[in-house]
Amino acid sequence: MKCIIGLGNPESRYDGTRHNVGFAVLDEYARQQRCSWKESKRFKGLVAELPDRTLLVKPTTYYNLVGESARAVADFYKLSPE
């Protein structure tokens, strides 16, 4: 399992701004891979799983709390930072 976490802020006022470039990149990648987003309370974000077992994550926490989402994913899948 691999994980890619996009950085951004959950409010719509940040859509299309530099603050949400990470979300925009993941949205486009998920669209190209024909994957859909699902809400995950466990991971505090929206997730999409690609066929190659890569998990895309858009945290629903604010930018400075993204570590909560990253830690939840890493602990659950026993992922190392690499």
C-alpha positions in Angstrom: 0.0 0.0 0.0 1.2 3.5 -0.9 -0.4 6.7 0.2 -0.4 10.2 -1.4 -1.8 13.0 0.8 -2.9 16.2 -0.8 -2.7 19.4 1.2 -5.5 21.9 1.3 -8.2 23.4 3.4 -11.7 22.0 3.6 -13.8 25.2 3.0 -15.1 26.0 -0.4 -13.7 29.5 -0.2 -10.2 27.9 -0.8 -11.3 26.1 -4.0 -9.2 27.2 -7.0 -6.6 29.0 -4.8 -3.0 28.2 -4.1 -4.0 26.9 -0.7 -5.7 23.9 -2.4 -3.3 23.0 -5.1 -2.7 19.6 -3.4 -6.4 18.8 -3.5 -6.6 19.9 -7.2 -3.8 17.6 -8.2 -5.3 14.6 -6.4 -8.8 15.4 -7.9 -7.3 15.4 -11.4 -5.3 12.2 -10.8 -8.4 10.4 -9.4 -10.4 11.6 -12.4 -7.9 10.2 -14.8 -7.8 6.9 -12.9 -11.7 6.8 -12.8 -11.7 6.7 -9.0 -14.3 8.2 -6.8 -13.9 9.9 -3.4 -15.4 8.4 -0.2 -15.6 10.0 3.2 -13.5 8.3 5.8 -14.1 9.3 9.5 -11.2 6.9 10.5 -8.7 8.9 8.3 -10.3 12.3 8.8 -10.6 12.9 5.1 -11.8 11.9 1.7 -10.1 8.8 0.2 -9.9 7.1 -3.2 -8.1 3.8 -3.8 -6.4 3.3 -7.1 -6.1 -0.1 -8.8 -2.4 -0.4 -7.9 -3.3 -0.1 -4.1 -2.3 3.5 -3.9 -4.5 5.4 -1.5 -5.2 9.1 -2.3 -6.2 11.2 0.8 -7.6 14.7 1.0 -7.7 15.5 4.7 -10.9 17.3 6.0 -8.8 18.9 8.7 -7.3 22.3 8.2 -3.7 22.6 6.8 -2.0 22.8 10.2 -3.8 19.6 11.4 -3.1 17.4 8.4 -0.8 15.3 10.5 -3.8 13.8 12.3 -5.1 12.4 9.0 -1.6 11.3 7.9 -0.9 9.6 11.2 -4.3 7.7 11.1 -3.5 6.4 7.6 0.1 5.5 8.4 -0.8 3.7 11.6 -3.7 1.8 10.1 -1.7 0.5 7.1 1.6 0.4 9.0 3.3 2.7 6.4 6.8 4.2 6.8 7.4 7.8 5.8 9.3 6.7 2.7 
